[in-house]
Amino acid sequence: MSSERVPVELCKGINGLEKVVLREVRGSSAEVYLYGGQVTSWKNDHGEELLFVSSKAIFKPPKAIRGGIPICFPQFGNHGSLEQHGFARNRVWSIDVDPPPFPTNTSSRAFIDLILKPSEEDMKIWPHSYEFRLRVALGPGGDLMLTSRIRNTSTEGKPLTFTFAYHTYFSVSDISEVRVEGLETLDYLDNLQNKERFTEQGDAITFESEVDKIYVSTPTKIAILDHEKKRTFVIRKDGLPDAVVWNPWDKKAKAMADFGDDEYKHMLCVEAAAVEKPITLKPGEEWRGRQELSAVPSSYCSGQLDPQKVLQCS
Ligand code: TA6
């Protein structure tokens, strides 16, 4: 069977880094680098790229790859002794050849199980024992599903406390023509105002300048509408009560070496997360955090965009 039909293929990616290519029978595909356990591509059955990866992304450890879906663990944000967003995205993950049974409701064979466990070095900077299992799967309709299972494997009775985010970079045609539905009227912590708490206005969120907000206690479904492409991304999440919305805009874009000056116009991060309330596991306990991404034609939901209608229609 030639490679383009194999549901799961391990091969070399940029700079010889190992990656897994997932191919669904109807034509959708995804790519996951073992470096960072990071999804760097998700294409629909027309071969259109749905995620943003910077043209200046540095595919070379220890720098995290700028784009796709970086995994923020064991912390989201920049506090304490750990580097920003933790170290999971700067580690080489392994393929989990013998994962514990994992209930799946899809017939698709296009999935990969990865695993990250702390090295001796890691134990020095974050003295906690855990097993982090990540499943990346393509559904029959081309949906992209990420499921994280994090287990506290301490044998000394130590609790495991962490925060988490799927730092998803969506590709958009023009940020000034994008709306986010589902976060209206919610409280958020504004990273641009010392994480002060505010309440969002009553209608869809649009973008005219830098945004860096952590919305708390958010709904299961969030919609990102790309007007020009007539495309709506829908995030369905479970175990992840918060959602981070980030666009660096022009000034921050210029300040990032691994990000093109104008690339802020063509990306938006909407990140399923657990940030406001850290997760704590007793020894032996396991946490699951899941996000399912789909891309549906907005024309199907067009008309006066009633947030409920948009979120119900897909
Ligand atoms: O998710 C938003 C954010 O926390 C922003 O504050 C910005 O720092 C972004 O993450 C990117 O962080 P990174 O460490 O990947 O450059």
py3Dmol code that shows the C-alpha trace and the ligand (Angstrom):
import py3Dmol

protein = """\
ATOM      1  CA  MET A   1       0.000   0.000   0.000  1.00  0.00           C
ATOM      2  CA  SER A   2       1.686   3.299  -0.997  1.00  0.00           C
ATOM      3  CA  SER A   3       2.361   5.713   1.882  1.00  0.00           C
ATOM      4  CA  GLU A   4      -0.411   8.121   0.948  1.00  0.00           C
ATOM      5  CA  ARG A   5      -2.997   5.480   1.934  1.00  0.00           C
ATOM      6  CA  VAL A   6      -1.448   4.258   5.199  1.00  0.00           C
ATOM      7  CA  PRO A   7      -3.544   5.553   8.180  1.00  0.00           C
ATOM      8  CA  VAL A   8      -0.462   5.981  10.384  1.00  0.00           C
ATOM      9  CA  GLU A   9       3.062   6.620   9.086  1.00  0.00           C
ATOM     10  CA  LEU A  10       6.200   7.404  11.125  1.00  0.00           C
ATOM     11  CA  CYS A  11       8.683   9.443   9.091  1.00  0.00           C
ATOM     12  CA  LYS A  12      11.199  12.272   9.261  1.00  0.00           C
ATOM     13  CA  GLY A  13       9.982  15.847   9.288  1.00  0.00           C
ATOM     14  CA  ILE A  14      11.764  19.225   9.310  1.00  0.00           C
ATOM     15  CA  ASN A  15      15.405  19.073  10.482  1.00  0.00           C
ATOM     16  CA  GLY A  16      15.080  15.279  10.640  1.00  0.00           C
ATOM     17  CA  LEU A  17      12.690  15.439  13.612  1.00  0.00           C
ATOM     18  CA  GLU A  18      10.427  12.373  13.766  1.00  0.00           C
ATOM     19  CA  LYS A  19       6.777  12.890  13.028  1.00  0.00           C
ATOM     20  CA  VAL A  20       3.664  10.780  12.644  1.00  0.00           C
ATOM     21  CA  VAL A  21       1.362  11.388   9.668  1.00  0.00           C
ATOM     22  CA  LEU A  22      -2.288  10.400  10.143  1.00  0.00           C
ATOM     23  CA  ARG A  23      -4.455   9.898   7.048  1.00  0.00           C
ATOM     24  CA  GLU A  24      -8.194   9.386   7.066  1.00  0.00           C
ATOM     25  CA  VAL A  25      -9.741   7.414   4.223  1.00  0.00           C
ATOM     26  CA  ARG A  26     -11.789  10.388   2.957  1.00  0.00           C
ATOM     27  CA  GLY A  27      -8.671  12.522   2.550  1.00  0.00           C
ATOM     28  CA  SER A  28      -8.202  14.498   5.769  1.00  0.00           C
ATOM     29  CA  SER A  29      -4.785  14.311   7.442  1.00  0.00           C
ATOM     30  CA  ALA A  30      -2.787  15.456  10.443  1.00  0.00           C
ATOM     31  CA  GLU A  31       0.858  15.509  11.545  1.00  0.00           C
ATOM     32  CA  VAL A  32       2.261  15.151  15.061  1.00  0.00           C
ATOM     33  CA  TYR A  33       5.913  15.701  15.917  1.00  0.00           C
ATOM     34  CA  LEU A  34       7.353  13.478  18.631  1.00  0.00           C
ATOM     35  CA  TYR A  35       9.182  16.650  19.677  1.00  0.00           C
ATOM     36  CA  GLY A  36       6.661  18.281  21.990  1.00  0.00           C
ATOM     37  CA  GLY A  37       3.935  15.732  21.138  1.00  0.00           C
ATOM     38  CA  GLN A  38       2.875  18.633  18.959  1.00  0.00           C
ATOM     39  CA  VAL A  39       0.298  18.596  16.190  1.00  0.00           C
ATOM     40  CA  THR A  40       1.681  20.823  13.417  1.00  0.00           C
ATOM     41  CA  SER A  41      -0.820  20.148  10.643  1.00  0.00           C
ATOM     42  CA  TRP A  42      -4.549  19.354  10.279  1.00  0.00           C
ATOM     43  CA  LYS A  43      -5.906  19.325   6.736  1.00  0.00           C
ATOM     44  CA  ASN A  44      -9.442  18.804   5.525  1.00  0.00           C
ATOM     45  CA  ASP A  45     -10.379  16.394   2.745  1.00  0.00           C
ATOM     46  CA  HIS A  46      -9.580  19.103   0.181  1.00  0.00           C
ATOM     47  CA  GLY A  47      -6.018  19.297   1.505  1.00  0.00           C
ATOM     48  CA  GLU A  48      -6.593  22.773   3.014  1.00  0.00           C
ATOM     49  CA  GLU A  49      -4.406  23.503   6.078  1.00  0.00           C
ATOM     50  CA  LEU A  50      -6.569  24.470   9.047  1.00  0.00           C
ATOM     51  CA  LEU A  51      -3.865  25.194  11.635  1.00  0.00           C
ATOM     52  CA  PHE A  52      -1.343  28.033  11.656  1.00  0.00           C
ATOM     53  CA  VAL A  53       2.396  27.352  11.899  1.00  0.00           C
ATOM     54  CA  SER A  54       4.691  30.343  11.580  1.00  0.00           C
ATOM     55  CA  SER A  55       6.905  30.475   8.506  1.00  0.00           C
ATOM     56  CA  LYS A  56       9.659  31.311  11.021  1.00  0.00           C
ATOM     57  CA  ALA A  57       8.961  28.430  13.370  1.00  0.00           C
ATOM     58  CA  ILE A  58      12.189  26.878  14.683  1.00  0.00           C
ATOM     59  CA  PHE A  59      11.942  23.088  14.490  1.00  0.00           C
ATOM     60  CA  LYS A  60      14.925  22.590  16.788  1.00  0.00           C
ATOM     61  CA  PRO A  61      15.022  21.750  20.478  1.00  0.00           C
ATOM     62  CA  PRO A  62      14.915  23.417  22.967  1.00  0.00           C
ATOM     63  CA  LYS A  63      12.718  26.028  21.251  1.00  0.00           C
ATOM     64  CA  ALA A  64       9.023  25.121  21.073  1.00  0.00           C
ATOM     65  CA  ILE A  65       7.521  24.959  17.575  1.00  0.00           C
ATOM     66  CA  ARG A  66       5.555  28.188  16.946  1.00  0.00           C
ATOM     67  CA  GLY A  67       2.145  27.029  15.860  1.00  0.00           C
ATOM     68  CA  GLY A  68      -0.063  23.949  15.562  1.00  0.00           C
ATOM     69  CA  ILE A  69      -1.139  22.722  19.013  1.00  0.00           C
ATOM     70  CA  PRO A  70       1.595  23.098  21.656  1.00  0.00           C
ATOM     71  CA  ILE A  71       0.831  21.205  24.881  1.00  0.00           C
ATOM     72  CA  CYS A  72       1.122  23.469  27.923  1.00  0.00           C
ATOM     73  CA  PHE A  73       1.997  21.208  30.895  1.00  0.00           C
ATOM     74  CA  PRO A  74       2.675  21.099  33.865  1.00  0.00           C
ATOM     75  CA  GLN A  75       1.797  24.763  33.844  1.00  0.00           C
ATOM     76  CA  PHE A  76       0.057  27.302  31.673  1.00  0.00           C
ATOM     77  CA  GLY A  77       1.672  30.740  31.921  1.00  0.00           C
ATOM     78  CA  ASN A  78       4.866  32.194  33.229  1.00  0.00           C
ATOM     79  CA  HIS A  79       5.262  31.878  36.991  1.00  0.00           C
ATOM     80  CA  GLY A  80       7.499  30.057  39.470  1.00  0.00           C
ATOM     81  CA  SER A  81      10.676  28.276  38.406  1.00  0.00           C
ATOM     82  CA  LEU A  82       9.362  26.504  35.300  1.00  0.00           C
ATOM     83  CA  GLU A  83       9.685  27.996  31.836  1.00  0.00           C
ATOM     84  CA  GLN A  84       6.615  29.609  30.255  1.00  0.00           C
ATOM     85  CA  HIS A  85       3.919  27.009  29.580  1.00  0.00           C
ATOM     86  CA  GLY A  86       5.939  24.226  31.219  1.00  0.00           C
ATOM     87  CA  PHE A  87       8.269  21.763  29.505  1.00  0.00           C
ATOM     88  CA  ALA A  88       6.035  19.132  27.800  1.00  0.00           C
ATOM     89  CA  ARG A  89       6.324  21.011  24.475  1.00  0.00           C
ATOM     90  CA  ASN A  90      10.147  20.955  24.732  1.00  0.00           C
ATOM     91  CA  ARG A  91      10.490  17.221  25.292  1.00  0.00           C
ATOM     92  CA  VAL A  92      10.679  14.302  22.855  1.00  0.00           C
ATOM     93  CA  TRP A  93       7.661  12.057  23.448  1.00  0.00           C
ATOM     94  CA  SER A  94       7.593   8.315  22.779  1.00  0.00           C
ATOM     95  CA  ILE A  95       5.080   6.248  20.886  1.00  0.00           C
ATOM     96  CA  ASP A  96       2.990   4.413  23.483  1.00  0.00           C
ATOM     97  CA  VAL A  97       3.089   0.862  22.168  1.00  0.00           C
ATOM     98  CA  ASP A  98       0.940  -0.614  24.917  1.00  0.00           C
ATOM     99  CA  PRO A  99      -1.566   1.990  26.091  1.00  0.00           C
ATOM    100  CA  PRO A 100      -4.156   0.983  28.698  1.00  0.00           C
ATOM    101  CA  PRO A 101      -7.521   0.241  27.065  1.00  0.00           C
ATOM    102  CA  PHE A 102      -8.955   3.460  25.691  1.00  0.00           C
ATOM    103  CA  PRO A 103     -12.656   3.691  24.931  1.00  0.00           C
ATOM    104  CA  THR A 104     -13.076   5.145  21.452  1.00  0.00           C
ATOM    105  CA  ASN A 105     -16.301   5.759  19.584  1.00  0.00           C
ATOM    106  CA  THR A 106     -14.779   5.959  16.133  1.00  0.00           C
ATOM    107  CA  SER A 107     -13.986   3.281  13.561  1.00  0.00           C
ATOM    108  CA  SER A 108     -11.103   5.392  12.264  1.00  0.00           C
ATOM    109  CA  ARG A 109      -7.650   3.777  12.408  1.00  0.00           C
ATOM    110  CA  ALA A 110      -5.938   7.143  11.929  1.00  0.00           C
ATOM    111  CA  PHE A 111      -4.702   7.718  15.476  1.00  0.00           C
ATOM    112  CA  ILE A 112      -1.479   7.625  17.476  1.00  0.00           C
ATOM    113  CA  ASP A 113      -0.826   7.188  21.186  1.00  0.00           C
ATOM    114  CA  LEU A 114       2.135   9.100  22.631  1.00  0.00           C
ATOM    115  CA  ILE A 115       3.534   9.064  26.151  1.00  0.00           C
ATOM    116  CA  LEU A 116       5.674  11.423  28.234  1.00  0.00           C
ATOM    117  CA  LYS A 117       7.248  10.470  31.550  1.00  0.00           C
ATOM    118  CA  PRO A 118       9.678  12.583  33.606  1.00  0.00           C
ATOM    119  CA  SER A 119      13.396  12.088  33.001  1.00  0.00           C
ATOM    120  CA  GLU A 120      15.901  12.320  35.859  1.00  0.00           C
ATOM    121  CA  GLU A 121      16.574  15.893  34.704  1.00  0.00           C
ATOM    122  CA  ASP A 122      12.872  16.676  34.760  1.00  0.00           C
ATOM    123  CA  MET A 123      12.595  15.330  38.316  1.00  0.00           C
ATOM    124  CA  LYS A 124      15.192  17.895  39.382  1.00  0.00           C
ATOM    125  CA  ILE A 125      13.173  20.826  38.077  1.00  0.00           C
ATOM    126  CA  TRP A 126       9.706  19.416  38.846  1.00  0.00           C
ATOM    127  CA  PRO A 127       9.929  16.553  41.390  1.00  0.00           C
ATOM    128  CA  HIS A 128       6.704  14.754  40.499  1.00  0.00           C
ATOM    129  CA  SER A 129       6.032  11.280  39.037  1.00  0.00           C
ATOM    130  CA  TYR A 130       3.417  11.084  36.282  1.00  0.00           C
ATOM    131  CA  GLU A 131       2.483   9.358  33.058  1.00  0.00           C
ATOM    132  CA  PHE A 132       1.074  11.687  30.401  1.00  0.00           C
ATOM    133  CA  ARG A 133      -0.641   9.780  27.600  1.00  0.00           C
ATOM    134  CA  LEU A 134      -1.777  11.757  24.553  1.00  0.00           C
ATOM    135  CA  ARG A 135      -3.983  10.311  21.817  1.00  0.00           C
ATOM    136  CA  VAL A 136      -4.242  12.269  18.567  1.00  0.00           C
ATOM    137  CA  ALA A 137      -6.972  10.938  16.265  1.00  0.00           C
ATOM    138  CA  LEU A 138      -8.739  11.881  13.048  1.00  0.00           C
ATOM    139  CA  GLY A 139     -12.456  11.112  13.008  1.00  0.00           C
ATOM    140  CA  PRO A 140     -14.258   9.762   9.903  1.00  0.00           C
ATOM    141  CA  GLY A 141     -15.468  13.306   9.049  1.00  0.00           C
ATOM    142  CA  GLY A 142     -11.980  14.772   9.454  1.00  0.00           C
ATOM    143  CA  ASP A 143     -12.466  16.059  13.008  1.00  0.00           C
ATOM    144  CA  LEU A 144      -9.233  16.263  15.023  1.00  0.00           C
ATOM    145  CA  MET A 145      -9.436  14.824  18.523  1.00  0.00           C
ATOM    146  CA  LEU A 146      -6.816  15.205  21.255  1.00  0.00           C
ATOM    147  CA  THR A 147      -7.218  13.325  24.508  1.00  0.00           C
ATOM    148  CA  SER A 148      -4.758  13.753  27.379  1.00  0.00           C
ATOM    149  CA  ARG A 149      -4.675  11.276  30.235  1.00  0.00           C
ATOM    150  CA  ILE A 150      -2.384  12.350  33.081  1.00  0.00           C
ATOM    151  CA  ARG A 151      -1.884   9.922  35.965  1.00  0.00           C
ATOM    152  CA  ASN A 152      -0.148  10.621  39.277  1.00  0.00           C
ATOM    153  CA  THR A 153       2.285   7.691  39.664  1.00  0.00           C
ATOM    154  CA  SER A 154       3.831   8.850  42.942  1.00  0.00           C
ATOM    155  CA  THR A 155       4.799   5.963  45.251  1.00  0.00           C
ATOM    156  CA  GLU A 156       5.423   8.375  48.116  1.00  0.00           C
ATOM    157  CA  GLY A 157       1.869   9.595  48.537  1.00  0.00           C
ATOM    158  CA  LYS A 158       2.650  12.954  46.847  1.00  0.00           C
ATOM    159  CA  PRO A 159      -0.244  14.848  45.228  1.00  0.00           C
ATOM    160  CA  LEU A 160       0.226  16.100  41.649  1.00  0.00           C
ATOM    161  CA  THR A 161      -0.977  19.662  40.938  1.00  0.00           C
ATOM    162  CA  PHE A 162      -0.808  21.257  37.475  1.00  0.00           C
ATOM    163  CA  THR A 163      -2.461  23.601  34.997  1.00  0.00           C
ATOM    164  CA  PHE A 164      -2.908  22.724  31.333  1.00  0.00           C
ATOM    165  CA  ALA A 165      -3.807  24.050  27.869  1.00  0.00           C
ATOM    166  CA  TYR A 166      -4.032  22.878  24.275  1.00  0.00           C
ATOM    167  CA  HIS A 167      -2.458  26.040  22.817  1.00  0.00           C
ATOM    168  CA  THR A 168      -4.230  25.751  19.459  1.00  0.00           C
ATOM    169  CA  TYR A 169      -3.259  28.146  16.625  1.00  0.00           C
ATOM    170  CA  PHE A 170      -6.119  28.327  14.104  1.00  0.00           C
ATOM    171  CA  SER A 171      -5.409  29.516  10.557  1.00  0.00           C
ATOM    172  CA  VAL A 172      -7.747  32.386   9.601  1.00  0.00           C
ATOM    173  CA  SER A 173      -7.990  34.386   6.391  1.00  0.00           C
ATOM    174  CA  ASP A 174      -8.104  37.832   8.061  1.00  0.00           C
ATOM    175  CA  ILE A 175      -8.228  38.372  11.841  1.00  0.00           C
ATOM    176  CA  SER A 176     -10.292  41.550  11.331  1.00  0.00           C
ATOM    177  CA  GLU A 177     -13.037  39.354   9.777  1.00  0.00           C
ATOM    178  CA  VAL A 178     -13.131  36.764  12.566  1.00  0.00           C
ATOM    179  CA  ARG A 179     -15.742  36.435  15.352  1.00  0.00           C
ATOM    180  CA  VAL A 180     -15.726  34.132  18.363  1.00  0.00           C
ATOM    181  CA  GLU A 181     -19.106  32.919  19.646  1.00  0.00           C
ATOM    182  CA  GLY A 182     -19.684  31.258  22.994  1.00  0.00           C
ATOM    183  CA  LEU A 183     -17.662  33.474  25.308  1.00  0.00           C
ATOM    184  CA  GLU A 184     -20.053  36.417  25.492  1.00  0.00           C
ATOM    185  CA  THR A 185     -20.896  37.766  29.002  1.00  0.00           C
ATOM    186  CA  LEU A 186     -18.298  35.459  30.634  1.00  0.00           C
ATOM    187  CA  ASP A 187     -15.660  36.562  33.124  1.00  0.00           C
ATOM    188  CA  TYR A 188     -12.050  36.638  31.988  1.00  0.00           C
ATOM    189  CA  LEU A 189      -8.609  37.379  33.417  1.00  0.00           C
ATOM    190  CA  ASP A 190      -6.865  39.947  31.223  1.00  0.00           C
ATOM    191  CA  ASN A 191      -3.189  39.108  30.747  1.00  0.00           C
ATOM    192  CA  LEU A 192      -2.685  42.623  29.410  1.00  0.00           C
ATOM    193  CA  GLN A 193      -3.997  44.154  32.643  1.00  0.00           C
ATOM    194  CA  ASN A 194      -2.170  42.172  35.352  1.00  0.00           C
ATOM    195  CA  LYS A 195      -4.638  39.287  35.072  1.00  0.00           C
ATOM    196  CA  GLU A 196      -7.396  41.496  36.498  1.00  0.00           C
ATOM    197  CA  ARG A 197     -10.899  39.999  36.249  1.00  0.00           C
ATOM    198  CA  PHE A 198     -13.439  41.563  33.882  1.00  0.00           C
ATOM    199  CA  THR A 199     -16.753  40.565  32.327  1.00  0.00           C
ATOM    200  CA  GLU A 200     -17.026  40.204  28.549  1.00  0.00           C
ATOM    201  CA  GLN A 201     -19.559  42.221  26.604  1.00  0.00           C
ATOM    202  CA  GLY A 202     -22.826  40.744  25.409  1.00  0.00           C
ATOM    203  CA  ASP A 203     -22.064  39.878  21.816  1.00  0.00           C
ATOM    204  CA  ALA A 204     -19.532  38.067  19.640  1.00  0.00           C
ATOM    205  CA  ILE A 205     -15.866  38.856  20.198  1.00  0.00           C
ATOM    206  CA  THR A 206     -14.104  40.596  17.299  1.00  0.00           C
ATOM    207  CA  PHE A 207     -10.477  41.687  16.926  1.00  0.00           C
ATOM    208  CA  GLU A 208      -8.962  45.119  16.385  1.00  0.00           C
ATOM    209  CA  SER A 209      -5.850  44.914  18.634  1.00  0.00           C
ATOM    210  CA  GLU A 210      -3.777  42.605  20.837  1.00  0.00           C
ATOM    211  CA  VAL A 211      -5.913  40.214  22.909  1.00  0.00           C
ATOM    212  CA  ASP A 212      -4.672  37.916  25.686  1.00  0.00           C
ATOM    213  CA  LYS A 213      -7.603  36.765  27.840  1.00  0.00           C
ATOM    214  CA  ILE A 214      -8.267  33.701  29.987  1.00  0.00           C
ATOM    215  CA  TYR A 215     -12.045  33.124  29.973  1.00  0.00           C
ATOM    216  CA  VAL A 216     -13.134  31.102  32.995  1.00  0.00           C
ATOM    217  CA  SER A 217     -15.955  28.544  33.378  1.00  0.00           C
ATOM    218  CA  THR A 218     -16.623  28.484  29.639  1.00  0.00           C
ATOM    219  CA  PRO A 219     -19.133  26.288  27.754  1.00  0.00           C
ATOM    220  CA  THR A 220     -18.278  22.948  26.170  1.00  0.00           C
ATOM    221  CA  LYS A 221     -18.557  24.415  22.675  1.00  0.00           C
ATOM    222  CA  ILE A 222     -16.869  27.536  21.266  1.00  0.00           C
ATOM    223  CA  ALA A 223     -17.166  28.689  17.639  1.00  0.00           C
ATOM    224  CA  ILE A 224     -14.611  30.669  15.615  1.00  0.00           C
ATOM    225  CA  LEU A 225     -16.153  32.142  12.475  1.00  0.00           C
ATOM    226  CA  ASP A 226     -13.920  33.027   9.521  1.00  0.00           C
ATOM    227  CA  HIS A 227     -16.129  35.277   7.418  1.00  0.00           C
ATOM    228  CA  GLU A 228     -13.986  35.369   4.290  1.00  0.00           C
ATOM    229  CA  LYS A 229     -13.555  31.576   4.139  1.00  0.00           C
ATOM    230  CA  LYS A 230     -17.196  31.007   5.153  1.00  0.00           C
ATOM    231  CA  ARG A 231     -15.753  28.483   7.615  1.00  0.00           C
ATOM    232  CA  THR A 232     -16.509  27.924  11.297  1.00  0.00           C
ATOM    233  CA  PHE A 233     -14.143  26.096  13.607  1.00  0.00           C
ATOM    234  CA  VAL A 234     -15.954  24.418  16.483  1.00  0.00           C
ATOM    235  CA  ILE A 235     -14.072  23.431  19.635  1.00  0.00           C
ATOM    236  CA  ARG A 236     -15.778  20.835  21.797  1.00  0.00           C
ATOM    237  CA  LYS A 237     -13.968  20.299  25.081  1.00  0.00           C
ATOM    238  CA  ASP A 238     -14.232  18.164  28.186  1.00  0.00           C
ATOM    239  CA  GLY A 239     -12.331  18.471  31.467  1.00  0.00           C
ATOM    240  CA  LEU A 240     -11.102  21.917  30.364  1.00  0.00           C
ATOM    241  CA  PRO A 241     -13.261  24.625  31.957  1.00  0.00           C
ATOM    242  CA  ASP A 242     -11.334  27.636  30.670  1.00  0.00           C
ATOM    243  CA  ALA A 243     -10.493  29.086  27.253  1.00  0.00           C
ATOM    244  CA  VAL A 244      -7.568  31.364  26.389  1.00  0.00           C
ATOM    245  CA  VAL A 245      -7.924  33.759  23.449  1.00  0.00           C
ATOM    246  CA  TRP A 246      -4.716  35.272  22.090  1.00  0.00           C
ATOM    247  CA  ASN A 247      -3.652  37.368  19.147  1.00  0.00           C
ATOM    248  CA  PRO A 248      -0.293  39.195  19.532  1.00  0.00           C
ATOM    249  CA  TRP A 249      -1.170  41.926  16.969  1.00  0.00           C
ATOM    250  CA  ASP A 250       1.553  43.962  15.248  1.00  0.00           C
ATOM    251  CA  LYS A 251       3.852  45.098  18.062  1.00  0.00           C
ATOM    252  CA  LYS A 252       4.200  41.698  19.783  1.00  0.00           C
ATOM    253  CA  ALA A 253       4.422  40.001  16.376  1.00  0.00           C
ATOM    254  CA  LYS A 254       7.478  42.087  15.522  1.00  0.00           C
ATOM    255  CA  ALA A 255       9.015  41.223  18.919  1.00  0.00           C
ATOM    256  CA  MET A 256       8.861  37.454  18.325  1.00  0.00           C
ATOM    257  CA  ALA A 257      11.829  36.133  16.307  1.00  0.00           C
ATOM    258  CA  ASP A 258       9.935  32.964  15.365  1.00  0.00           C
ATOM    259  CA  PHE A 259       6.841  34.811  14.104  1.00  0.00           C
ATOM    260  CA  GLY A 260       6.421  36.852  10.922  1.00  0.00           C
ATOM    261  CA  ASP A 261       5.646  40.570  11.363  1.00  0.00           C
ATOM    262  CA  ASP A 262       2.336  40.256   9.486  1.00  0.00           C
ATOM    263  CA  GLU A 263       1.413  36.736  10.537  1.00  0.00           C
ATOM    264  CA  TYR A 264      -0.882  37.964  13.314  1.00  0.00           C
ATOM    265  CA  LYS A 265      -3.414  38.731  10.559  1.00  0.00           C
ATOM    266  CA  HIS A 266      -3.755  35.058   9.708  1.00  0.00           C
ATOM    267  CA  MET A 267      -3.935  33.302  13.072  1.00  0.00           C
ATOM    268  CA  LEU A 268      -5.951  33.163  16.265  1.00  0.00           C
ATOM    269  CA  CYS A 269      -5.250  31.094  19.357  1.00  0.00           C
ATOM    270  CA  VAL A 270      -8.332  29.745  21.134  1.00  0.00           C
ATOM    271  CA  GLU A 271      -7.047  27.327  23.769  1.00  0.00           C
ATOM    272  CA  ALA A 272      -9.061  24.775  25.726  1.00  0.00           C
ATOM    273  CA  ALA A 273      -7.484  25.016  29.160  1.00  0.00           C
ATOM    274  CA  ALA A 274      -7.581  24.372  32.903  1.00  0.00           C
ATOM    275  CA  VAL A 275      -5.910  27.465  34.368  1.00  0.00           C
ATOM    276  CA  GLU A 276      -8.044  29.304  36.969  1.00  0.00           C
ATOM    277  CA  LYS A 277      -8.414  26.224  39.153  1.00  0.00           C
ATOM    278  CA  PRO A 278      -5.301  23.971  39.072  1.00  0.00           C
ATOM    279  CA  ILE A 279      -5.941  20.233  38.878  1.00  0.00           C
ATOM    280  CA  THR A 280      -4.767  18.110  41.829  1.00  0.00           C
ATOM    281  CA  LEU A 281      -4.524  14.324  41.642  1.00  0.00           C
ATOM    282  CA  LYS A 282      -3.939  11.901  44.492  1.00  0.00           C
ATOM    283  CA  PRO A 283      -1.476   9.043  43.804  1.00  0.00           C
ATOM    284  CA  GLY A 284      -3.039   6.644  41.303  1.00  0.00           C
ATOM    285  CA  GLU A 285      -5.668   9.146  40.152  1.00  0.00           C
ATOM    286  CA  GLU A 286      -5.971  10.050  36.466  1.00  0.00           C
ATOM    287  CA  TRP A 287      -7.250  13.266  34.826  1.00  0.00           C
ATOM    288  CA  ARG A 288      -8.607  13.433  31.279  1.00  0.00           C
ATOM    289  CA  GLY A 289      -8.694  16.541  29.130  1.00  0.00           C
ATOM    290  CA  ARG A 290     -10.161  16.308  25.663  1.00  0.00           C
ATOM    291  CA  GLN A 291     -10.706  18.658  22.751  1.00  0.00           C
ATOM    292  CA  GLU A 292     -12.375  17.871  19.452  1.00  0.00           C
ATOM    293  CA  LEU A 293     -11.923  20.322  16.577  1.00  0.00           C
ATOM    294  CA  SER A 294     -14.149  20.460  13.539  1.00  0.00           C
ATOM    295  CA  ALA A 295     -14.330  22.856  10.592  1.00  0.00           C
ATOM    296  CA  VAL A 296     -17.818  23.340   9.146  1.00  0.00           C
ATOM    297  CA  PRO A 297     -19.068  25.607   6.359  1.00  0.00           C
ATOM    298  CA  SER A 298     -20.313  28.841   7.955  1.00  0.00           C
ATOM    299  CA  SER A 299     -22.854  29.262   5.183  1.00  0.00           C
ATOM    300  CA  TYR A 300     -24.644  26.399   6.934  1.00  0.00           C
ATOM    301  CA  CYS A 301     -24.913  28.636   9.998  1.00  0.00           C
ATOM    302  CA  SER A 302     -25.064  32.022   8.281  1.00  0.00           C
ATOM    303  CA  GLY A 303     -27.801  34.620   8.533  1.00  0.00           C
ATOM    304  CA  GLN A 304     -27.820  36.925  11.577  1.00  0.00           C
ATOM    305  CA  LEU A 305     -25.316  34.984  13.715  1.00  0.00           C
ATOM    306  CA  ASP A 306     -27.325  34.068  16.768  1.00  0.00           C
ATOM    307  CA  PRO A 307     -24.655  32.580  19.098  1.00  0.00           C
ATOM    308  CA  GLN A 308     -26.959  29.766  20.188  1.00  0.00           C
ATOM    309  CA  LYS A 309     -27.890  28.945  16.579  1.00  0.00           C
ATOM    310  CA  VAL A 310     -24.213  28.899  15.520  1.00  0.00           C
ATOM    311  CA  LEU A 311     -23.281  26.638  18.414  1.00  0.00           C
ATOM    312  CA  GLN A 312     -26.246  24.339  17.858  1.00  0.00           C
ATOM    313  CA  CYS A 313     -25.918  24.066  14.097  1.00  0.00           C
ATOM    314  CA  SER A 314     -22.681  22.071  14.063  1.00  0.00           C
TER     315      SER A 314
END
"""
ligand_1 = """\
16
TA6
O -1.757 31.768 25.288
C -1.432 33.112 25.356
C -0.012 33.275 25.890
O 0.061 32.941 27.254
C 0.429 34.697 25.604
O 0.616 35.431 26.798
C 1.732 34.533 24.819
O 2.841 34.544 25.682
C 1.499 33.167 24.156
O 0.901 32.392 25.191
C 2.718 32.538 23.530
O 3.576 32.046 24.515
P 4.934 31.308 24.002
O 5.630 30.884 25.257
O 4.526 30.156 23.137
O 5.671 32.369 23.191
"""
view = py3Dmol.view(width=600, height=400)
view.addModel(protein, "pdb")
view.setStyle({"model": 0}, {"cartoon": {"style": "trace"}})
view.addModel(ligand_1, "xyz")
view.setStyle({"model": 1}, {"stick": {}})
view.zoomTo()
view.show()
